[in-house]
Amino acid sequence: MSYKYKVMMTDYAWPSVEPERGVLAEIGAELIVAESGTEEEFIELAPQVDGILTCWLNVTTAVVEAAQQCKVIGRCGIGLDNIDVETATALGMVVTNVPAYCIDEVSDHTMALLLACARKISLLDRTMRSGGWTRDVGPPMRRIRGQKLGIVGLGKIGKAIVPKAKSFGLEVLVYSPRATQEMADEHGVTLVDFPELLAESDYITVHAPLTPETQDLLNEDAFRRMKSTAYVLNTSRGGIIEPTALYNALTTGEIAGAGLDVFVEEPPQPDDPLLTLDNVVLTPHAAFTSEESTYDLEVTAAAEVARVLTGQMPESVVNPEVLSSPILRATVLAQ
């Protein structure tokens, strides 16, 4: 079969790529799935492709530069820390993502981690499985209603958490440099600066992208400012929390516990000290997962790439400045 376009897929975290293949086939595009997932393989495949789809593996500067005829890089997800967007923009490539993806799933998972920490679910489960029958393990339980949840970032997922948290009687504080008072009033939250969020919150949940500004945002100084009874929740990016500082805070009693779905290294090494702690609830980057969210993600991410390749405007361009670039590689995009 003769194809009009070729699209490389670097990696995926679901059983098959048939949804992507089906979407791309409608425009005459062949989906080439990388086998080893190494940078070397991507560099070898890159010169022949018109588009790239990526989940978690890095589309590095070298890969972007090797993709000499590539018009679009599509992220299967929200975050962009695994794509060299700056180089892609400089070379005239459109970069897309799926910003409305897994909002329900991640906000639900965040609340599940909060409840698991607050009610010591994992610790009590392990105690029973080891033959114990006692509730007197770990930190004291406190009534959730009336406590304060601090949200870092008021994007789509942060906003989705607000009504769920309020249904449990939590007061919601928000630290978000981009949030306005109008947004805060609309969602019934209190805007605070970062030091106040740290000092006042009983739970802090992170919903910000990983950027140079947010790298290690929760560090040794931040944990010192928090309540000793507070919990940290992270379903965003592992690099926003400095792992050594977190471990020290958890073992010295600076904070009560943590609920983590993301890590600096994924999967973490078997000897990662966080894996040994009873006051941490851990899940393997699973917050985004449901049958429905995965299918929607696959189809939407592939459709964004297909739109660019056929001269249509994608729904989410993360580097809009490229659209006015004199070296834009895509054909004229319909506004």
Number of C-alpha atoms within 10 A of each C-alpha: 5 7 11 12 19 20 27 22 24 24 20 17 11 11 7 10 17 12 16 21 19 17 21 24 16 11 16 16 22 21 25 16 18 15 11 11 14 13 16 12 14 25 18 12 19 24 16 17 22 25 28 27 28 21 22 18 15 19 25 18 14 15 22 25 17 18 24 16 17 27 23 29 29 29 26 27 22 17 19 22 15 15 23 19 22 13 15 25 22 13 21 22 29 28 30 27 26 22 19 15 21 23 20 19 17 23 24 19 20 28 18 14 30 24 15 18 26 22 17 23 14 16 19 19 12 12 15 12 10 9 8 11 11 9 13 9 12 13 15 12 14 11 10 18 13 13 16 21 28 29 26 20 20 25 16 16 24 21 20 17 24 22 14 15 21 17 10 15 16 20 21 24 24 27 21 19 13 9 14 12 11 9 15 16 11 9 15 15 19 16 23 16 12 16 12 16 26 22 17 19 24 25 27 25 27 25 26 21 19 19 15 10 9 14 16 18 18 19 17 19 10 19 21 15 16 25 18 18 17 24 25 27 26 24 24 25 23 21 20 25 25 17 20 13 17 22 20 15 21 22 15 11 14 19 24 25 29 29 24 24 23 24 22 13 10 11 11 14 9 9 8 12 12 22 15 10 14 17 22 25 22 18 15 12 18 14 24 20 17 13 9 10 15 19 15 16 23 24 19 23 26 25 21 27 29 27 18 28 27 15 13 17 18 21 15 17 18 17 16 13 13 21 19 9 14 8 13 19 21 21 12 13 15 11 6
